[in-house]
Amino acid sequence: MRYAGMQLLLDDIKSDLSVAQAVPAMTTDGRCMRCGQKQAVTLPIGWRYCPVCVNLGRVVEGQSLFRFEAPRFPPTASLTWQGELTHAQQQASAELCASVKAQREHLLWAVTGAGKTEMLFPAIAQLLNKGGRVGVAAPRIDVVRELAPRLAQAFAHTPMAVRYGGAPWPKQDVQLTVLTTHQLLRYYHCFDLLVIDEVDAFPFAHDAALMYAAQHAVIGSMVWLSATPDQKLLQQGRRGKIGLSTLPRRFHGYPLPVPKLAWVKKVHLPQQLPQPLLDQLKKLVTTHRVLLFVPDIDWLRPIVKALRRQLNVAVQSVHAQDEAREAKVLAFRAGEIQVMVTTTILERGVTIHRCAVVVLSADSPRFGHDALIQMAGRAGRAADSPDDPVWFYVQHYTRDLQVAITTIEQLNHMKAG
Amino acid sequence: MACVLCGQPIQIEWTLTKIFTLTKVRAPHLCRACLRQFTRIDQANACPGCGRADSPTLCYDCQRWQKAGYPLLHHRAVFQYDGAMKSFIQQYKGLGDWRLHVAFQDLIQPPKSTYVPIPTEAGHYQARGFDPVLGLFDHLSLHQWLEKADTPVPQAQKNRAGRLMTPQSFSVRPLVSLAQISQITLLDDLYTTGRTLYHAADALREAGFHGTITSFSLIR
C-alpha cells in the first residue's frame, strides 16, 4: 500500500480511499488534527483553515484527513554495513538499543564528528529485522541529503524513501524513510523507531507543530540526536526520564579543535575587511579549505568580492535561498571551491575534509552558543587532520562566546559514559 | 508585528522625517529579508501602455491593442512576475493561505480613482473561500460593480494564444449607476496578456460608462 502510515488530504491521494480511516481535519474548537495547533484563521466565506501547516496543503474545517494503516513487513536481515564502531561508540549504541527495545525515549548527546549516524545502525537494524518501520528525520534539507546516501548504503537491500518539500512522492510502501521534520506532519502512528537528528536546530527547535508531528508519527520509540541539546532535554536524560548516552569524543579519538579568539574592529564591516583577517585567510588557504561564517546575508556579496580580489583562490558564497545551494556545497566538498562564505545554513551536517573555520563577528547576537559550537565543529573531522584551526573574530567578549568555548573545553576533558 | 511570509518579527525603521512630518506610516507586513526577494518595476522605464518593466516606449503588445481599436489602459504594476512572486502567488492563490492578502498593502498605492476590482468566478470563490483580488486591495474603498460568469478553463491554465482568444465573460451588475463617475481604475492581481482587463473595460463601456478607464495590478 502506497500511503501506509500516512495521513493525507483528499487532494494528495491518487488511489483507493476505502482502506483509509477518515477523521475530521479540524476539531469544532478550531484545532488542526494534522499539526495540533489551534490558530485557525477564518476565511471571508466563513469557514476556518489552519495557517500553521498550510504549506503541506490546506487543512479546512469540515474536510477529512485520511489515515492509512502501517502494516508490518516480513522479517529480514537488513544491515549491510561492514564498518566497526569504536569502543565508546559501541557502548552508546548498546544503550540506545536497550532503550529502543524497552520502547523508551533516548537522547544521544554526541559531539560534532562523533559518528552519530553509524551508532544508529544497530538500533535501526534491530527494528528493520523484525519487520518494523523506521524514520530518520532532520530539520534541514541539507542534513537529509547527507544522511540519505549513508543510510541507503548501510541498508542496501531495504527499500528506502527520501521525503522533503518538492521531492517526488514515493511510489511504493517502504520500510525505511529519511525525511525532513516538516514531512512528519504527513505521518500518523507509523514509525516503530523515529530518530530526530539535530533536534535543537531550526526549524524543529521551539516549533510546537513539528514536535506534535513527531510525537504522532511515532508508535514505538523516539531517539533524539544532538551535539548541542537544550537544557530541557538534557535534564530529562539526567533525571532518568529518558535514556541518555553521552559521547564527548570524536570517532578518531582526538579532541575538538578549541576556537581561538582574534580581536578586530567591526565598524567598517563588511565593506572593509581587517588586514589581520586577510593575512590569516591568506595563510589558511595554503593548507586548508576555509568555511567563513558571517552573521548577515547582506555581507556575502561584498566579502566574496573583496576576497576574490585579495586571495588567489576560488571563493563562493551560499545562503538559504540560493538556488545553486546543493551544487555549491558539492563543489566545495569536491575541492573546486577553496573558500566558502556562508551564513549559519552550513553550521550543521556538513563534513568537509581538512577544513578551517573562521567566524567573522562571532560576537554577533545572531550566533548563539550552540551555533558557535556547531560552526567550530565543522573543523577537524578527519582522522588525518584532527586539529584544523578555528578562529572567532570578535570585537567584544560575550556570554555566548564564553559558554561555547568552555563547553568545548569541558567536552574535551570529559570521559565517555 | 510578525512577517506574514516567514513569521519573524518586523522592525519598523523610524526616521526623524517619518516622526516629524506626520506622514501616515503604514505598518509593513513583510520583513526586509522577505521583501528583498521581490523585484519592483522601475516606473520611469515601464511601458506607458501596460507597465511592463524596461520598456520606456510603447511595447509591441500594446501597439497591437491600440491597432485593434482599444483605448490603452495605461496599466501600472508594482512587481515583476519572477520566481519569488510565482511562489507568493502559489501560496496565496494555490494553497489558499488567506493571511498573505495583506502582504503588500503598504506598497499598493494606486493613484486616486474609483476602484473596481476584477471579480473571481463563483466556483473559484467556493473552492478557495476568498476572492484573491478583493483580499489584496481590501485596504482601499472598492466598488464591486463587475460580475464574472463561470468559464470552463481558468486563465492560469492557458497559453498566450488561448488567453487572448478568451471570450467576454464580464458584465456590469444591474442597478449600478456610472453617470456621476469620470474615472475608473480596474484592479487585478496579475497582468499577463491584458485580455482580462480589456474585457472588463469593454463591459463598463457597454454599460454606458464614458469616462477614463485605467488599470492597476500587483504584478506584471
Interface residues (C-beta under 8 A of the other chain):
Chain A: V41 L43 P44 I45 G46 W47 Y49 P51 V54 N55 G57 R58 V60 I297 Q321
Chain B: A33 Q37 Q91 L95 G96 D97 W98 R99 Y125 Q126 R128 G129 F130 D131 L134 G135
